Amino acid sequence: MATMTSLIGLINKIQRACTVLGDHGGGGLSLWEALPSVAVVGGQSSGKSSVLESVVGRDFLPRGSGIVTRRPLVLQLHKTEDGQQDYAEFLHAPRKRYTDFVAVRQEIADETDRITGKSKQISNIPIQLSIHSPNVVNLTLIDLPGLTKVAVEGQSETIVQDIEHMVRSYVEKPNCIILAISPANQDIATSDAIKIAKEVDPSGERTFGVVTKLDLMDKGTNAVDVLEGRHYRLQHPWVGIVNRSQADINKNVDMILARKKEREYFETSPEYGHLAHKMGAEYLAKLLSEHLEIVIRQRIPSIIALINKTIDELNAELDRIGRPIAVDSGAQLYTILEMCRAFDKVFKEHIDGGRPGGDKIYGVFDNQLPAALKKLPFDRHLSLKNVQRVVTEADGYQPHLIAPEQGYRRLIEGCLGYFKGPADASVDAVHLVLKELVRKAIAATEELKRFPTLKNEIATAANDSLDRFREESRKTVTRLVDMESSYLTVEFFRKINLESEATPGRNTPNNPNPNLDNYSDNHLRKIGSNVNAYINMICDTLKNSIPKAVVYCQVREAKRSLLNRFYVQVGKKEKEQLGNMLDEDPALMEKRTQLAKRLELYKQARDDIDSVAWK
């Protein structure tokens, strides 16, 4: 039994640690919920408080009318060596030891009010109390608010449902042992505790039935049929309890004396004498303790499995949000560079297609640029009237003799100037796409979420680089257009002339019809047509060369050297400056601290259980 007793004490210790870390509920099955415990369930005035005080052997629970228990009370009993003084400790006051149990009662009431206020409302935030005494058995009990059927003045209209929901949240857990308290002077069929126990534990394997107030039954009646399981059968034996009388409570009769009087009642009772050996608070405590020990033993494999699973999840979460960083400058610099590399990897995935967004760059070249080129006002520039004006002005006071050389050049230069607009627009459009990809990459880089300052600095550095790449790209595409203006492709016009000469009687710039006016409409239309053909050739060229220049100057450089200047700047920073860049979100730091504490708790719990479970 020594090993099992150690197990119960260990479970109490683990449950206490779980409560400290707030690991006693929430999504999934927590360790606290996986550890077996005993939930005390009963209606108001069913004698719950008297049962608990009898088990503990101390008068320590608040009393009064209506709902007195308004928060769950997690009561951990620790058996100490004979002769040691009884004392109590609250989790919320860990450095204070109570030896006066009147003060314990007052602290329970005060701590309840701290959460619920001086009202009649309830809260599911538990109070955790440990009692150390040679007169108890190792046991964990959870005292829950008494089930009620109607709300009284000052209570919410939903109080009945709220209490039942709270009780169910405990007793529905598969590892919860239900201690169903029913008064003997009430029909067991109408017992609130039995009703809810039957719903959540129809087989009765987790339910222990307790009948209180046996000494208050009407004369000539008894609860033998219930106690012997004939009226309502459970897998575990029913236990009868004789509560202290109100007179004894008023006189502050010692609980040890009350236990003695209870034993005498059963031993001398004609109805219950044959059951005396398994009646009373002392027997109930031992019965629950022995059963709890057995349940713990049975649950050890599943508890260990849950602990291992949770340890893996906690390690994965710590890896996801990042482990703590060393304080030396080398480690800080390494961390910053690792964050940069992580961002750079995500950014390149966006550009190259591993993540969405890079396709928009292709869309600029395949849709936006061609559409912009088509909208250029070449028709207006090469209209008959404008061609006549440009050609006429080009030669000044002397008309051209053979072909309007200067007119051709000026018309072409005027058309080429229009290409700068779509070229610049392509540069700007790709720049906007790259900036959006930087934003997405920053947001998608999980490692950066813990360092808001570093995240902002990387984003700023990346956008500064994109600005520089845009200016270089703008200069390059402007040069492409200027190069077309600086040297015209003479072969194009020679070919046109050859084609014209091959057509008999055709008027050409180099072979004009002497009878044809140089400024005739046909002649001007021909000039406009020739210039338009040349411009279309240039348009096809630029349609291919502008994307190449933009990709070379912006996209390629963004992939190659987006953070190069940032790396140089970081390398020059002092330790304090590096530390400032790695200032974490306080909420994330707190989360890591809590995760680390939980991880340590689960590892320690696993080691402790292993150390005693298989002896």
Secondary structure, DSSP 4 states (H G I P E B T S, - for coil): -HHHHHHHHHHHHHHHHHHHTT-SSSSS--HHHHS-EEEEEEBTTSSHHHHHHHHHTS--S---SS----S-EEEEEEE--TTPPPEEEETTEEEEEE--HHHHHHHHHHHHHHHH-SSS----PPEEEEEEETTS-SEEEEE-PPB-SS--TTS-TTHHHHHHHHHHHHHTSTTEEEEEEEETTS-GGG-HHHHHHHHH-TT-TTEEEEEE-GGGSPTT---HHHHTTSSS--SS--EE--PPPHHHHHTT--HHHHHHHHHHHHHH-TTTGGGGGG-SHHHHHHHHHHHHHHHHHHHHHHHHHHHHHHHHHHHHHHHHH-PPPPSSHHHHHHHHHHHHHHHHHHHHHHHHTSSTTTHHHHHIIIIIHHHHHHTS-HHHHTSHHHHHHHHHHHTTTS--SS--HHHHHHHHHHHHHTTHHHHHHHHHHHHHHHHHHHHHHHHH-GGGGG-HHHHHHHHHHHHHHHHHHHHHHHHHHHHHHHHHHHS--HHHHHHHHHHHHTSTT---SSS--TTS-TT-HHHHHHHHHHHHHHHHHHHHHHHHHHHHHHIIIIIHHHHHHTTHHHHHHHHT--HHHHHHHTPPPHHHHHHHHHHHHHHHHHHHHHHHHHHHHT-
